[in-house]
Amino acid sequence: MSREAPASVYEIPPVEDRPLRIAVLGSTRGTDLQAVIDAIESGDLDAEVVCVISNRRKAYILERARKHGIEAIYISPKGLSREEYDRLVMKELEKRAPIDLILLIGYMRILSNEFVRRYRWRIMNIHPSLLPAFAGGMDLDVHRAVLDYGVKVTGCTLHFVDEGVDTGPIILQKPVKVDEDDTPETLKSKVQKAEQEIILEAIKLFKQGRLRVEGRRVRILPDKP
């Protein structure tokens, strides 16, 4: 952080001369992770997924990681408080330091304040609605709520994680039209495509040091010549 900047302003430093090191926390199939992997393998994204950690042994996101030679780690939450569990996750992340960015992809846990403080402005979460609308829900429940409410436009939001639930500063959003014949499943498919687009864009902006947090706002800085 610049010494001249007020405490409410933080400019993400660029990661130069090496790939961005990403850790992923997930509990579901990890469809959005596949888009990240594909972009890395095609050379479109200068990054590497260092590890994928899940609280569910049979979560397909772990198998997806293994198929691409990415370290897949299961940590059982049984009998652990939120803080105890997150300390185990942090221990795994520290073993693989440096971790530049942590992506939450279908991660069905709320992070402890200690975890958020440790990795402040390095944790991004993807949410399948245009926040603050339909905050707090997960996966198909969000799309079902969108259809039940009758909205015409939904979308997705990528935000930095703070101590609240879906309350962190918004990095990027992308709208998705709701069609009359949409089901929760078809809507999820359309929204996931938008999710993948903004995740890849945000990773590039993060690596380039083009994100500045100003209170609740995230400014996208111009590309440096």
Phi and psi restraints in degrees (value plus and minus 20) as a CYANA .aco file:
   2 SER   PHI     -83.6   -43.6
   2 SER   PSI     118.1   158.1
   3 ARG   PHI     -86.7   -46.7
   3 ARG   PSI     -46.6    -6.6
   4 GLU   PHI    -100.7   -60.7
   4 GLU   PSI     -36.9     3.1
   5 ALA   PHI     -99.2   -59.2
   5 ALA   PSI     123.4   163.4
   6 PRO   PHI     -85.4   -45.4
   6 PRO   PSI     141.7   181.7
   7 ALA   PHI     -80.8   -40.8
   7 ALA   PSI     -44.4    -4.4
   8 SER   PHI    -103.6   -63.6
   8 SER   PSI     -18.5    21.5
   9 VAL   PHI    -137.2   -97.2
   9 VAL   PSI     111.5   151.5
  10 TYR   PHI    -160.8  -120.8
  10 TYR   PSI     106.8   146.8
  11 GLU   PHI    -124.0   -84.0
  11 GLU   PSI     102.8   142.8
  12 ILE   PHI     -84.7   -44.7
  12 ILE   PSI     104.2   144.2
  13 PRO   PHI     -94.0   -54.0
  13 PRO   PSI     126.4   166.4
  14 PRO   PHI     -90.6   -50.6
  14 PRO   PSI     133.4   173.4
  15 VAL   PHI    -129.3   -89.3
  15 VAL   PSI      87.0   127.0
  16 GLU   PHI    -131.9   -91.9
  16 GLU   PSI     136.1   176.1
  17 ASP   PHI      49.5    89.5
  17 ASP   PSI     -10.7    29.3
  18 ARG   PHI    -182.1  -142.1
  18 ARG   PSI     140.0   180.0
  19 PRO   PHI     -85.0   -45.0
  19 PRO   PSI     127.6   167.6
  20 LEU   PHI     -88.4   -48.4
  20 LEU   PSI     111.8   151.8
  21 ARG   PHI    -117.2   -77.2
  21 ARG   PSI      96.4   136.4
  22 ILE   PHI    -134.6   -94.6
  22 ILE   PSI     116.4   156.4
  23 ALA   PHI    -132.4   -92.4
  23 ALA   PSI     123.6   163.6
  24 VAL   PHI    -141.0  -101.0
  24 VAL   PSI     112.6   152.6
  25 LEU   PHI    -131.5   -91.5
  25 LEU   PSI     107.4   147.4
  26 GLY   PHI    -174.4  -134.4
  26 GLY   PSI     137.8   177.8
  27 SER   PHI    -146.9  -106.9
  27 SER   PSI     -25.1    14.9
  28 THR   PHI    -141.5  -101.5
  28 THR   PSI    -161.4  -121.4
  29 ARG   PHI    -100.5   -60.5
  29 ARG   PSI     -42.8    -2.8
  30 GLY   PHI      51.8    91.8
  30 GLY   PSI      17.2    57.2
  31 THR   PHI     -78.9   -38.9
  31 THR   PSI     -60.8   -20.8
  32 ASP   PHI     -86.3   -46.3
  32 ASP   PSI     -49.6    -9.6
  33 LEU   PHI     -80.9   -40.9
  33 LEU   PSI     -57.1   -17.1
  34 GLN   PHI     -79.7   -39.7
  34 GLN   PSI     -58.4   -18.4
  35 ALA   PHI     -83.7   -43.7
  35 ALA   PSI     -58.4   -18.4
  36 VAL   PHI     -85.8   -45.8
  36 VAL   PSI     -66.1   -26.1
  37 ILE   PHI     -80.0   -40.0
  37 ILE   PSI     -65.8   -25.8
  38 ASP   PHI     -81.0   -41.0
  38 ASP   PSI     -61.1   -21.1
  39 ALA   PHI     -87.0   -47.0
  39 ALA   PSI     -56.8   -16.8
  40 ILE   PHI     -87.2   -47.2
  40 ILE   PSI     -66.5   -26.5
  41 GLU   PHI     -88.3   -48.3
  41 GLU   PSI     -46.7    -6.7
  42 SER   PHI    -104.5   -64.5
  42 SER   PSI     -28.3    11.7
  43 GLY   PHI      67.2   107.2
  43 GLY   PSI     -14.7    25.3
  44 ASP   PHI     -99.3   -59.3
  44 ASP   PSI     -37.9     2.1
  45 LEU   PHI    -150.5  -110.5
  45 LEU   PSI     102.0   142.0
  46 ASP   PHI    -107.1   -67.1
  46 ASP   PSI      58.5    98.5
  47 ALA   PHI    -175.5  -135.5
  47 ALA   PSI     149.3   189.3
  48 GLU   PHI    -161.4  -121.4
  48 GLU   PSI     119.5   159.5
  49 VAL   PHI    -108.6   -68.6
  49 VAL   PSI      91.9   131.9
  50 VAL   PHI     -95.6   -55.6
  50 VAL   PSI     -61.0   -21.0
  51 CYS   PHI    -181.8  -141.8
  51 CYS   PSI     139.2   179.2
  52 VAL   PHI    -143.3  -103.3
  52 VAL   PSI     107.0   147.0
  53 ILE   PHI    -137.3   -97.3
  53 ILE   PSI     115.3   155.3
  54 SER   PHI    -155.0  -115.0
  54 SER   PSI     129.6   169.6
  55 ASN   PHI    -111.6   -71.6
  55 ASN   PSI     -17.8    22.2
  56 ARG   PHI    -143.9  -103.9
  56 ARG   PSI     100.1   140.1
  57 ARG   PHI     -78.4   -38.4
  57 ARG   PSI     -59.2   -19.2
  58 LYS   PHI    -118.0   -78.0
  58 LYS   PSI      -7.9    32.1
  59 ALA   PHI     -82.1   -42.1
  59 ALA   PSI     109.3   149.3
  60 TYR   PHI     -85.0   -45.0
  60 TYR   PSI     -40.1    -0.1
  61 ILE   PHI     -79.2   -39.2
  61 ILE   PSI     -51.1   -11.1
  62 LEU   PHI     -89.1   -49.1
  62 LEU   PSI     -63.7   -23.7
  63 GLU   PHI     -85.1   -45.1
  63 GLU   PSI     -58.1   -18.1
  64 ARG   PHI     -80.5   -40.5
  64 ARG   PSI     -61.8   -21.8
  65 ALA   PHI     -83.4   -43.4
  65 ALA   PSI     -67.2   -27.2
  66 ARG   PHI     -79.2   -39.2
  66 ARG   PSI     -57.8   -17.8
  67 LYS   PHI     -81.7   -41.7
  67 LYS   PSI     -42.3    -2.3
  68 HIS   PHI    -131.2   -91.2
  68 HIS   PSI      -1.2    38.8
  69 GLY   PHI      50.9    90.9
  69 GLY   PSI       2.7    42.7
  70 ILE   PHI    -117.3   -77.3
  70 ILE   PSI     117.1   157.1
  71 GLU   PHI     -83.0   -43.0
  71 GLU   PSI     105.4   145.4
  72 ALA   PHI    -132.3   -92.3
  72 ALA   PSI     105.1   145.1
  73 ILE   PHI    -144.7  -104.7
  73 ILE   PSI     103.8   143.8
  74 TYR   PHI    -123.1   -83.1
  74 TYR   PSI     109.1   149.1
  75 ILE   PHI    -141.9  -101.9
  75 ILE   PSI      96.9   136.9
  76 SER   PHI     -92.9   -52.9
  76 SER   PSI     112.0   152.0
  77 PRO   PHI    -108.4   -68.4
  77 PRO   PSI     -19.3    20.7
  78 LYS   PHI     -79.3   -39.3
  78 LYS   PSI     104.9   144.9
  79 GLY   PHI      55.4    95.4
  79 GLY   PSI     -13.8    26.2
  80 LEU   PHI    -127.8   -87.8
  80 LEU   PSI     122.0   162.0
  81 SER   PHI     -92.5   -52.5
  81 SER   PSI     148.0   188.0
  82 ARG   PHI     -77.7   -37.7
  82 ARG   PSI     -63.2   -23.2
  83 GLU   PHI     -86.7   -46.7
  83 GLU   PSI     -62.4   -22.4
  84 GLU   PHI     -83.4   -43.4
  84 GLU   PSI     -63.2   -23.2
  85 TYR   PHI     -82.9   -42.9
  85 TYR   PSI     -66.7   -26.7
  86 ASP   PHI     -84.6   -44.6
  86 ASP   PSI     -50.1   -10.1
  87 ARG   PHI     -85.5   -45.5
  87 ARG   PSI     -54.8   -14.8
  88 LEU   PHI     -87.0   -47.0
  88 LEU   PSI     -60.1   -20.1
  89 VAL   PHI     -83.7   -43.7
  89 VAL   PSI     -65.4   -25.4
  90 MET   PHI     -81.7   -41.7
  90 MET   PSI     -56.2   -16.2
  91 LYS   PHI     -81.6   -41.6
  91 LYS   PSI     -61.9   -21.9
  92 GLU   PHI     -86.6   -46.6
  92 GLU   PSI     -59.0   -19.0
  93 LEU   PHI     -86.8   -46.8
  93 LEU   PSI     -60.3   -20.3
  94 GLU   PHI     -86.6   -46.6
  94 GLU   PSI     -50.5   -10.5
  95 LYS   PHI     -82.1   -42.1
  95 LYS   PSI     -47.1    -7.1
  96 ARG   PHI    -130.0   -90.0
  96 ARG   PSI       0.3    40.3
  97 ALA   PHI     -81.9   -41.9
  97 ALA   PSI     128.3   168.3
  98 PRO   PHI    -102.5   -62.5
  98 PRO   PSI     120.1   160.1
  99 ILE   PHI    -127.3   -87.3
  99 ILE   PSI      94.7   134.7
 100 ASP   PHI    -101.5   -61.5
 100 ASP   PSI     -57.2   -17.2
 101 LEU   PHI    -164.9  -124.9
 101 LEU   PSI     118.7   158.7
 102 ILE   PHI    -135.4   -95.4
 102 ILE   PSI     103.5   143.5
 103 LEU   PHI    -124.9   -84.9
 103 LEU   PSI     109.2   149.2
 104 LEU   PHI    -117.0   -77.0
 104 LEU   PSI      94.2   134.2
 105 ILE   PHI    -143.3  -103.3
 105 ILE   PSI      81.4   121.4
 106 GLY   PHI      41.4    81.4
 106 GLY   PSI      17.2    57.2
 107 TYR   PHI    -108.7   -68.7
 107 TYR   PSI      92.9   132.9
 108 MET   PHI    -115.2   -75.2
 108 MET   PSI      29.0    69.0
 109 ARG   PHI    -160.1  -120.1
 109 ARG   PSI     131.7   171.7
 110 ILE   PHI    -116.3   -76.3
 110 ILE   PSI     107.9   147.9
 111 LEU   PHI     -91.9   -51.9
 111 LEU   PSI     126.1   166.1
 112 SER   PHI     -92.9   -52.9
 112 SER   PSI     137.9   177.9
 113 ASN   PHI     -80.9   -40.9
 113 ASN   PSI     -55.9   -15.9
 114 GLU   PHI     -80.6   -40.6
 114 GLU   PSI     -63.3   -23.3
 115 PHE   PHI     -84.3   -44.3
 115 PHE   PSI     -66.0   -26.0
 116 VAL   PHI     -80.4   -40.4
 116 VAL   PSI     -63.6   -23.6
 117 ARG   PHI     -84.0   -44.0
 117 ARG   PSI     -59.6   -19.6
 118 ARG   PHI     -82.5   -42.5
 118 ARG   PSI     -58.2   -18.2
 119 TYR   PHI    -138.0   -98.0
 119 TYR   PSI      14.4    54.4
 120 ARG   PHI     -71.8   -31.8
 120 ARG   PSI     111.5   151.5
 121 TRP   PHI      44.4    84.4
 121 TRP   PSI      -1.5    38.5
 122 ARG   PHI    -143.8  -103.8
 122 ARG   PSI     -11.4    28.6
 123 ILE   PHI    -137.8   -97.8
 123 ILE   PSI     104.4   144.4
 124 MET   PHI    -137.5   -97.5
 124 MET   PSI     119.6   159.6
 125 ASN   PHI    -142.7  -102.7
 125 ASN   PSI     118.2   158.2
 126 ILE   PHI    -121.9   -81.9
 126 ILE   PSI     110.2   150.2
 127 HIS   PHI    -143.8  -103.8
 127 HIS   PSI     115.7   155.7
 128 PRO   PHI    -104.6   -64.6
 128 PRO   PSI      25.7    65.7
 129 SER   PHI    -177.7  -137.7
 129 SER   PSI     151.7   191.7
 130 LEU   PHI    -108.0   -68.0
 130 LEU   PSI      71.6   111.6
 131 LEU   PHI     -79.3   -39.3
 131 LEU   PSI     126.6   166.6
 132 PRO   PHI    -104.3   -64.3
 132 PRO   PSI     -16.0    24.0
 133 ALA   PHI     -87.4   -47.4
 133 ALA   PSI     117.9   157.9
 134 PHE   PHI      37.5    77.5
 134 PHE   PSI      20.5    60.5
 135 ALA   PHI     -94.7   -54.7
 135 ALA   PSI     137.2   177.2
 136 GLY   PHI      69.7   109.7
 136 GLY   PSI     -40.9    -0.9
 137 GLY   PHI    -108.6   -68.6
 137 GLY   PSI     151.8   191.8
 138 MET   PHI    -157.4  -117.4
 138 MET   PSI     124.3   164.3
 139 ASP   PHI      32.2    72.2
 139 ASP   PSI    -152.2  -112.2
 140 LEU   PHI     -83.0   -43.0
 140 LEU   PSI     -46.1    -6.1
 141 ASP   PHI     -79.8   -39.8
 141 ASP   PSI     -57.6   -17.6
 142 VAL   PHI     -86.4   -46.4
 142 VAL   PSI     -67.0   -27.0
 143 HIS   PHI     -86.1   -46.1
 143 HIS   PSI     -54.8   -14.8
 144 ARG   PHI     -85.2   -45.2
 144 ARG   PSI     -61.7   -21.7
 145 ALA   PHI     -85.2   -45.2
 145 ALA   PSI     -58.9   -18.9
 146 VAL   PHI     -79.8   -39.8
 146 VAL   PSI     -66.7   -26.7
 147 LEU   PHI     -88.2   -48.2
 147 LEU   PSI     -60.3   -20.3
 148 ASP   PHI     -82.4   -42.4
 148 ASP   PSI     -54.3   -14.3
 149 TYR   PHI     -98.8   -58.8
 149 TYR   PSI     -40.8    -0.8
 150 GLY   PHI      62.5   102.5
 150 GLY   PSI       2.2    42.2
 151 VAL   PHI     -90.5   -50.5
 151 VAL   PSI     134.5   174.5
 152 LYS   PHI    -115.0   -75.0
 152 LYS   PSI     -42.8    -2.8
 153 VAL   PHI    -155.2  -115.2
 153 VAL   PSI     108.2   148.2
 154 THR   PHI    -140.5  -100.5
 154 THR   PSI    -170.6  -130.6
 155 GLY   PHI     137.4   177.4
 155 GLY   PSI    -172.1  -132.1
 156 CYS   PHI    -164.8  -124.8
 156 CYS   PSI     140.6   180.6
 157 THR   PHI    -156.3  -116.3
 157 THR   PSI     111.7   151.7
 158 LEU   PHI    -129.7   -89.7
 158 LEU   PSI     105.1   145.1
 159 HIS   PHI    -158.1  -118.1
 159 HIS   PSI     136.4   176.4
 160 PHE   PHI     -91.0   -51.0
 160 PHE   PSI     126.9   166.9
 161 VAL   PHI    -110.2   -70.2
 161 VAL   PSI     111.3   151.3
 162 ASP   PHI    -137.8   -97.8
 162 ASP   PSI    -182.3  -142.3
 163 GLU   PHI     -97.0   -57.0
 163 GLU   PSI     -28.9    11.1
 164 GLY   PHI    -112.6   -72.6
 164 GLY   PSI    -194.5  -154.5
 165 VAL   PHI    -125.4   -85.4
 165 VAL   PSI      91.9   131.9
 166 ASP   PHI      39.6    79.6
 166 ASP   PSI      15.0    55.0
 167 THR   PHI    -135.9   -95.9
 167 THR   PSI     -22.3    17.7
 168 GLY   PHI     -90.9   -50.9
 168 GLY   PSI     143.1   183.1
 169 PRO   PHI     -76.3   -36.3
 169 PRO   PSI     113.2   153.2
 170 ILE   PHI    -100.8   -60.8
 170 ILE   PSI     108.3   148.3
 171 ILE   PHI    -109.7   -69.7
 171 ILE   PSI     -76.5   -36.5
 172 LEU   PHI    -163.7  -123.7
 172 LEU   PSI     129.5   169.5
 173 GLN   PHI    -155.6  -115.6
 173 GLN   PSI     133.7   173.7
 174 LYS   PHI    -162.1  -122.1
 174 LYS   PSI     105.9   145.9
 175 PRO   PHI     -99.4   -59.4
 175 PRO   PSI     132.4   172.4
 176 VAL   PHI    -156.7  -116.7
 176 VAL   PSI     108.2   148.2
 177 LYS   PHI     -91.5   -51.5
 177 LYS   PSI     116.6   156.6
 178 VAL   PHI    -115.3   -75.3
 178 VAL   PSI      99.1   139.1
 179 ASP   PHI    -108.9   -68.9
 179 ASP   PSI     137.1   177.1
 180 GLU   PHI     -80.1   -40.1
 180 GLU   PSI     -53.0   -13.0
 181 ASP   PHI    -117.5   -77.5
 181 ASP   PSI      -7.7    32.3
 182 ASP   PHI     -86.2   -46.2
 182 ASP   PSI     124.5   164.5
 183 THR   PHI    -132.7   -92.7
 183 THR   PSI     148.5   188.5
 184 PRO   PHI     -74.1   -34.1
 184 PRO   PSI     -56.3   -16.3
 185 GLU   PHI     -90.9   -50.9
 185 GLU   PSI     -63.9   -23.9
 186 THR   PHI     -89.7   -49.7
 186 THR   PSI     -55.8   -15.8
 187 LEU   PHI     -87.0   -47.0
 187 LEU   PSI     -60.8   -20.8
 188 LYS   PHI     -78.6   -38.6
 188 LYS   PSI     -63.0   -23.0
 189 SER   PHI     -81.4   -41.4
 189 SER   PSI     -63.3   -23.3
 190 LYS   PHI     -87.3   -47.3
 190 LYS   PSI     -61.3   -21.3
 191 VAL   PHI     -88.5   -48.5
 191 VAL   PSI     -57.3   -17.3
 192 GLN   PHI     -81.2   -41.2
 192 GLN   PSI     -57.5   -17.5
 193 LYS   PHI     -80.6   -40.6
 193 LYS   PSI     -62.2   -22.2
 194 ALA   PHI     -87.0   -47.0
 194 ALA   PSI     -58.5   -18.5
 195 GLU   PHI     -76.9   -36.9
 195 GLU   PSI     -67.0   -27.0
 196 GLN   PHI     -82.9   -42.9
 196 GLN   PSI     -56.8   -16.8
 197 GLU   PHI     -84.9   -44.9
 197 GLU   PSI     -64.9   -24.9
 198 ILE   PHI     -98.5   -58.5
 198 ILE   PSI     -47.9    -7.9
 199 ILE   PHI     -82.4   -42.4
 199 ILE   PSI     -67.9   -27.9
 200 LEU   PHI     -83.9   -43.9
 200 LEU   PSI     -60.8   -20.8
 201 GLU   PHI     -82.4   -42.4
 201 GLU   PSI     -64.0   -24.0
 202 ALA   PHI     -87.4   -47.4
 202 ALA   PSI     -56.9   -16.9
 203 ILE   PHI     -81.6   -41.6
 203 ILE   PSI     -62.7   -22.7
 204 LYS   PHI     -84.2   -44.2
 204 LYS   PSI     -63.3   -23.3
 205 LEU   PHI     -82.6   -42.6
 205 LEU   PSI     -60.7   -20.7
 206 PHE   PHI     -82.4   -42.4
 206 PHE   PSI     -67.8   -27.8
 207 LYS   PHI     -82.5   -42.5
 207 LYS   PSI     -56.8   -16.8
 208 GLN   PHI     -97.8   -57.8
 208 GLN   PSI     -26.4    13.6
 209 GLY   PHI      49.8    89.8
 209 GLY   PSI      18.1    58.1
 210 ARG   PHI    -129.0   -89.0
 210 ARG   PSI       0.4    40.4
 211 LEU   PHI    -137.4   -97.4
 211 LEU   PSI     109.1   149.1
 212 ARG   PHI    -146.0  -106.0
 212 ARG   PSI     104.6   144.6
 213 VAL   PHI    -111.2   -71.2
 213 VAL   PSI     102.1   142.1
 214 GLU   PHI    -144.3  -104.3
 214 GLU   PSI      70.8   110.8
 215 GLY   PHI      44.7    84.7
 215 GLY   PSI    -138.9   -98.9
 216 ARG   PHI    -109.2   -69.2
 216 ARG   PSI     -27.4    12.6
 217 ARG   PHI    -117.1   -77.1
 217 ARG   PSI     123.6   163.6
 218 VAL   PHI    -134.0   -94.0
 218 VAL   PSI      95.7   135.7
 219 ARG   PHI    -109.4   -69.4
 219 ARG   PSI     116.2   156.2
 220 ILE   PHI    -116.7   -76.7
 220 ILE   PSI      95.4   135.4
 221 LEU   PHI    -101.9   -61.9
 221 LEU   PSI     133.5   173.5
 222 PRO   PHI     -84.5   -44.5
 222 PRO   PSI     132.2   172.2
 223 ASP   PHI     -84.3   -44.3
 223 ASP   PSI     117.1   157.1
 224 LYS   PHI    -101.1   -61.1
 224 LYS   PSI     117.6   157.6
